[in-house]
Amino acid sequence: MNVSHSEPRFPVNGTGLGLRRSFMAEFLTESEVITNVTRPDFFEIAPENWIGLGGRYARDLRQLTERYPFLCHGLSLSIGGPAPLDIDLLKRIRDFLDTHQIRTYSEHLSYTGDQGHLYDLLPIPMTREAVDYVAARVRQAQDILGRRLILENVSTYAAPGSEMAEHEFVSEVLKAADCGLLLDVNNIFVNSINHGFNAREYLLALPAKRISYVHIAGHYREAEDLRIDTHGDSVCDDVWALLDQAYAHFGVLPTLLERDFNIPPMAELLSEMQLIRRAQIQAISRAA
């Protein structure tokens, strides 16, 4: 799929937040902790959690998509899986994106099942054959969606059958598929611990022109050499440092805070999101 050169480099700007049903009412009513200073610039949702949903939640979502820029981050496309792509799912996602004027749609560079959903992100063997296989599926998905697909580098706990480094595999898939990158800084750090590579070298090897936006999140320290990507903890200092390195190398990128579990009170959540804004402002000042 050819993408117009007139498209902006980034689908959104600034600092975003993953929207959860548990706190969306606070943004509808503009609670006292949500001000012009603390308000997110954009939101992200998983389309599978909203497609076909009616009633109050559907009405509330519509109100928010009319007020804020939105992105969608998919959970179940299984872009690297052995089963054929779910064409019906892709069509329903396309309609959902159009209905809510969603800025972009991303998925995980992984697979989630074979003739059934396994509810986990499973690692793709990092081989040349896998590059070609995944790229062909991405191109097929993009043709059905009518828009560019964005792929996220994922956290992994094994690397079966791999013949290349992870940053090489990610870069080769993006190039072969002509798609974008959702740069997950936390996942790079988690994998650097789990697989024993240099996180900064991985980060700097990624293709700048492919980056659409950034995820940052917390993880669980299971052991000295094992981190679990939970999205249930505060972002650690090492991940903040890696985000600073990303800004220094690529320029300031739109960045979203993910928090899926152990969600703190809204004031605390927005305070952590404000740390992204502070990092962005500091990166701009250093560049100037």
For each residue, the residues with C-beta under 8 A, 3 or more apart:
1: 139 142 143 146 147 148 178
2:
3: 7 148 178
4: 7
5:
6:
7: 3 4
8: 11
9:
10: 13 212 213 253 254
11: 8 69 71 103 104 212 213 254
12: 16 41 42 69 71 103 213 254
13: 10 41 42 254
14: 40 41 42 254 277 280
15: 40 41 254 255 256 257 273 274 276 277 280
16: 12 40 41 42 43 44 71 213 254 255 256 257
17: 40 43 44 256 257 269 270 273
18: 43 44 45 73 256 257 258 259 260
19: 23 24 27 43 44 45 64
20: 23 24 259 260 263
21: 24 49 57
22: 263
23: 19 20 26 27 263 266 269
24: 19 20 21 27 28 60 61 64
25: 28 29 60
26: 23 29 30 31 33 34 266
27: 19 23 24 30 31 34 64
28: 24 25 60 63 64
29: 25 26
30: 26 27 34
31: 26 27 34 266
32:
33: 26 38 266 267 270
34: 26 27 30 31 38 39 266 270
35: 38 39
36: 39
37: 274
38: 33 34 35 270 271 273 274
39: 34 35 36
40: 14 15 16 17 43 68 270 273
41: 12 13 14 15 16 68 69 254
42: 12 13 14 16 68 69 70 71 103 254 256
43: 16 17 18 19 40 64 68 69 70 71
44: 16 17 18 19 70 71 72 73 256 258
45: 18 19 49 50 61 70 71 72 73
46: 49 50 72 73 74 75
47: 50 51 72 74 93 96 97 102 105
48: 51 74 75 76
49: 21 45 46 53 75
50: 45 46 47 53 57 58 61 96
51: 47 48 92 93 96
52: 92
53: 49 50 57 58 61
54: 57 58
55: 58 59
56: 59 60
57: 21 50 53 54 60 61
58: 50 53 54 55 61 62
59: 55 56 62 63
60: 24 25 28 56 57 63 64
61: 24 45 50 53 57 58 64 65 100
62: 58 59 65 66 100
63: 28 59 60 66 67
64: 19 24 27 28 43 60 61 67 68 70
65: 61 62 68 70 100 101 102
66: 62 63
67: 63 64
68: 40 41 42 43 64 65
69: 11 12 41 42 43 103
70: 42 43 44 45 64 65 100 101 102 103
71: 11 12 16 42 43 44 45 102 103 104 105 106 213 256
72: 44 45 46 47 93 96 97 102 104 105 106
73: 18 44 45 46 105 106 107 152 182
74: 46 47 48 77 93 105 106 107 108
75: 46 48 49 108 112
76: 48 86 89 112 113 117
77: 74 85 86 89 90 107 108 112 141
78: 81 83 85 86 110 111 112 113 117
79: 85 107 108 109 110 111 134 137 138 141 149 151
80: 109 110 111 124 130 133 134 137
81: 78 111 112 113 114
82: 111 114
83: 78 113 114 115
84: 87
85: 77 78 79 90 137 140 141
86: 76 77 78 89 90
87: 84 90 91 144
88: 91 92
89: 76 77 86 92 93
90: 77 85 86 87 93 94 141 144 145
91: 87 88 94 95 144
92: 51 52 88 89 95 96
93: 47 51 72 74 89 90 96 97 105 145
94: 90 91 97 98 144 145 146 147
95: 91 92 98 99
96: 47 50 51 72 92 93 99 100 102
97: 47 72 93 94 100 101 102 105 145 147
98: 94 95 101
99: 95 96
100: 61 62 65 70 96 97
101: 65 70 97 98
102: 47 65 70 71 72 96 97 105
103: 11 12 42 69 70 71
104: 11 71 72 147 148 150 180 212 213
105: 47 71 72 73 74 93 97 102 145 147 149 150
106: 71 72 73 74 149 150 151 152 180 182 212
107: 73 74 77 79 149 150 151 152
108: 74 75 77 79 112 121 151 152 154
109: 79 80 124 134 151 152 153 154 170 173
110: 78 79 80 121 122 123 124 154 156
111: 78 79 80 81 82 114 121 122 124
112: 75 76 77 78 81 108 117 118 119 120 121 122
113: 76 78 81 83 116 117 118
114: 81 82 83 111 118
115: 83
116: 113
117: 76 78 112 113
118: 112 113 114 122
119: 112
120: 112
121: 108 110 111 112 154 155 156
122: 110 111 112 118
123: 110 154 156 157 158 159 160
124: 80 109 110 111 130 134 169
125: 130 160 161 162 163
126: 130 159 161 162 163 164 165 166 168 169
127: 130 131 161 162 163 164
128: 131 132 163 164 172
129: 132 133
130: 80 124 125 126 127 133 134 169
131: 127 128 134 135 169 172 173 176
132: 128 129 135 136 176
133: 80 129 130 136 137
134: 79 80 109 124 130 131 137 138 173 176 177
135: 131 132 138 139 173 176 177
136: 132 133 139 140
137: 79 80 85 133 134 140 141
138: 79 134 135 141 142 149 151 173 177 179
139: 1 135 136 142 143 177 178
140: 85 136 137 143 144
141: 77 79 85 90 137 138 144 145 149
142: 1 138 139 145 146 147 148 149 177 179
143: 1 139 140 146
144: 87 90 91 94 140 141
145: 90 93 94 97 105 141 142 149
146: 1 94 142 143
147: 1 94 97 104 105 142
148: 1 3 104 142 178 179 180
149: 79 105 106 107 138 141 142 145 177 179 180
150: 104 105 106 107 179 180 181 182 212 213
151: 79 106 107 108 109 138 170 173 174 177 179 180 181 182
152: 73 106 107 108 109 181 182 183 184 187 215
153: 109 166 170 181 182 183 184 187 188
154: 108 109 110 121 123 184 187
155: 121 184 186 187 190 191 194 219 227 229
156: 110 121 123 159 191 194 195
157: 123 194 226 228
158: 123
159: 123 126 156 162 166 195
160: 123 125
161: 125 126 127
162: 125 126 127 159 166 169
163: 125 126 127 128
164: 126 127 128 168 169 172
165: 126 168 169 197 202
166: 126 153 159 162 169 170 191 195 197 202
167: 170 171 201 202 205 206
168: 126 164 165 171 172 205
169: 124 126 130 131 162 164 165 166 172 173
170: 109 151 153 166 167 173 174 181 206
171: 167 168 174 175 205 206 207 210
172: 128 131 164 168 169 175 176
173: 109 131 134 135 138 151 169 170 176 177 179
174: 151 170 171 177 178 179 180 181 207 210
175: 171 172 178 207
176: 131 132 134 135 172 173
177: 134 135 138 139 142 149 151 173 174
178: 1 3 139 148 174 175
179: 138 142 148 149 150 151 173 174 210
180: 104 106 148 149 150 151 174 210 211 212
181: 150 151 152 153 170 174 206 207 210 211 212
182: 73 106 150 151 152 153 212 213 214 215
183: 152 153 188 206 211 213 214 215 246 253
184: 152 153 154 155 187 188 214 215 216 217
185: 188 189 203 214 215 216 239 242 243 246
186: 155 189 190 215 216 217 218 219 229 235 239 258
187: 152 153 154 155 184 190 191 215 229
188: 153 183 184 185 191 192 199 202 203 242
189: 185 186 192 193 199 219 227 238 239 242
190: 155 186 187 193 194 219 227 228 229
191: 155 156 166 187 188 194 195 197 199 202
192: 188 189 195 196 197 198 199 202
193: 189 190 196 225 226 227
194: 155 156 157 190 191 225 226 227
195: 156 159 166 191 192
196: 192 193 225
197: 165 166 191 192 201 202
198: 192 201 202
199: 188 189 191 192 202 203 242
200: 203 204 242 245
201: 167 197 198 204 205
202: 165 166 167 188 191 192 197 198 199 205 206
203: 185 188 199 200 206 242 245 246 249
204: 200 201 245 249
205: 167 168 171 201 202
206: 167 170 171 181 183 202 203 210 211
207: 171 174 175 181 210 211
208: 211 249 250
209:
210: 171 174 179 180 181 206 207
211: 180 181 183 206 207 208 214 250 253
212: 10 11 104 106 150 180 181 182 254
213: 10 11 12 16 71 104 150 182 183 253 254 255 256
214: 182 183 184 185 211 243 246 253 254 255 256
215: 152 182 183 184 185 186 187 255 256 258
216: 184 185 186 235 239 240 243 255 256 257 258 276
217: 184 186 229 231 235 239 257 258 259
218: 186 230 231 232 233 234 235 236 239 259
219: 155 186 189 190 227 228 229 230 231 233 236 239
220: 227 228 230 232 233
221: 226 227
222: 226 227 228
223: 226
224:
225: 193 194 196
226: 157 193 194 221 222 223
227: 155 189 190 193 194 219 220 221 222
228: 157 190 219 220 222
229: 155 186 187 190 217 219
230: 218 219 220 233 260 261
231: 217 218 219 258 259 260 261
232: 218 220 259 260 261 262
233: 218 219 220 230 236 262
234: 218 272
235: 186 216 217 218 239 240 257 272 275
236: 218 219 233 239 240
237: 240 241
238: 189 241 242
239: 185 186 189 216 217 218 219 235 236 242 243
240: 216 235 236 237 243 244 275 279
241: 237 238 244 245
242: 185 188 189 199 200 203 238 239 245 246
243: 185 214 216 239 240 246 247 255 276 279
244: 240 241 247 248 279 282 283
245: 200 203 204 241 242 248 249
246: 183 185 203 214 242 243 249 250 253
247: 243 244 250 251 252 253 279 280 283
248: 244 245 283 286
249: 203 204 208 245 246
250: 208 211 246 247 253
251: 247 283 287
252: 247 280 283 284
253: 10 183 211 213 214 246 247 250
254: 10 11 12 13 14 15 16 41 42 212 213 214
255: 15 16 213 214 215 216 243 276 279 280
256: 15 16 17 18 42 44 71 213 214 215 216
257: 15 16 17 18 216 217 235 269 272 273 276
258: 18 44 186 215 216 217 231
259: 18 20 217 218 231 232 262 263 264 269 272
260: 18 20 230 231 232 263
261: 230 231 232
262: 232 233 259
263: 20 22 23 259 260 269
264: 259 268 269 272
265: 268 269
266: 23 26 31 33 34 269 270
267: 33 270 271
268: 264 265 271 272
269: 17 23 257 259 263 264 265 266 272 273
270: 17 33 34 38 40 266 267 273 274
271: 38 267 268 274 275
272: 234 235 257 259 264 268 269 275
273: 15 17 38 40 257 269 270 276 277
274: 15 37 38 270 271 277 278
275: 235 240 271 272 278 279
276: 15 216 243 255 257 273 279 280
277: 14 15 273 274 280 281
278: 274 275 281 282
279: 240 243 244 247 255 275 276 282 283
280: 14 15 247 252 255 276 277 283 284
281: 277 278 284 285
282: 244 278 279 285 286
283: 244 247 248 251 252 279 280 286 287
284: 252 280 281 287 288
285: 281 282 288
286: 248 282 283
287: 251 283 284
288: 284 285
